[in-house]
Amino acid sequence: MAASIFRAITNLRMVLDTETDADSPHNETTYAALREMAEMLFKLAFSTGETGTVTTIAETILTDSARAWTIDEHIGRTLLMTSGAAKGNFYTIDDNAATTLTLTGDTLVSDGVVITDDYEILFDIKTNSDGHDHDAVNSKKISASIDVGALDTGTSSVSQAGATGQQILTGGLYSFYPQTKNDATMQIMLCSGSYANYVTNVGINAGAGETGYAQNRYITASGPLHWVFILRRKDTKKIISMSQAPDHVCFGNGGDPEKIPHPFNDIYEENGVYKYPIRYGNDPVVKEIAEVEIIVMNPNKDMVLEIKKKAYVENKDFTEIMLAEYDIDEIDPPSWPIIPVSVGLPPEWDDAWRNGKSVKSIKKIIPRPNLVKTAALKKKLTEVTK
């Protein structure tokens, strides 16, 4: 038993009564069993998953030529020897390069560490005295992704082309102040909506041939779906307005997808079709009532990332790049998504976000709105591939 320490975590067990009861001697078997259990618990609670074998050793420097660590990755963590004469010894890592660990003030060679000894790197268990900070030194760092229970930020944007309209920006309650860009003769303003809940709503007064954009960064719990809404005329297929965000538009705007099924405030349903009053700029006169349609798309993560990167480089809106690089594929429309997505955050989200605590978002399956169509994005053909 004494030679069987630092075994796999799967060997963890409780010490038997016959090893510790009043009739059992205090012998090597009993103490070895207790030590093995303690060591396994240390590894289970504190291991970083980094293990290896010594290839070169000096008094304060351990080298493992098979490693490729990130420089300074292990500073402050604990080195545990798991074989050899120094088995069970703990040392504080003061510095690390790609293949070396520096342990200033320690005495590796004098303690018996030699080439071929095995080791494991733990989160700090020697110098930490203030509990687990989840700072990647004394315990694993908390991820910033909501998929693992934390919060992040995302960007929602809307656009209006050749008409005046009002759109709801995703994020609502969790939003920072929106940014805008527009042509010289156009106005963009914050507008109220006729909703029981507060909403983040923008009005874009565009003249014929003009396009305006508004975007906001917001605290997000974005999940597996990116949402793109398109409002366009049924007769000419000309796009009037667009909206995109990593969450459904009801996220932060009351969290009810039936009350806020899409971002377009000005449309209404009549005789089984959507209709939209066309105005331009500040002119209150309705020029015509156009029949329109709403298209919903959920591009995959690779498409979203490609569009975001290009939009950042070219200082353009997500929707500008999307229309320039992709076509709307309506030939084989995808099914409406029926997986739960985030529609809001719990009341304690603000305190949790500021203090790095975990938070679980409120999720619902988004029902398909009446008359709404689905479509896919496909990369536009280049001249070479045509």
Beta strands, then each sheet from edge to edge (+ up, - down):
strand 1: 47-53
strand 2: 56-57
strand 3: 61-63
strand 4: 78-81
strand 5: 90-92
strand 6: 95-96
strand 7: 100-102
strand 8: 118-122
strand 9: 152-161
strand 10: 164-168
strand 11: 179-181
strand 12: 187-190
strand 13: 201-205
strand 14: 211-220
strand 15: 227-233
strand 16: 239-245
strand 17: 268-270
strand 18: 273-278
strand 19: 288-297
strand 20: 326-329
strand 21: 341-344
strand 22: 362-364
strand 23: 373-374
strand 24: 376-379
sheet 1: 1+ 8- 4+ 5-
sheet 2: 2+ 3- 7+ 6-
sheet 3: 11+ 14- 9+ 16- 15+ 19- 18+ 17-
sheet 4: 11+ 14- 9+ 16- 15+ 19- 23-
sheet 5: 10+ 13- 12+
sheet 6: 20+ 24-
sheet 7: 21+ 22-
end
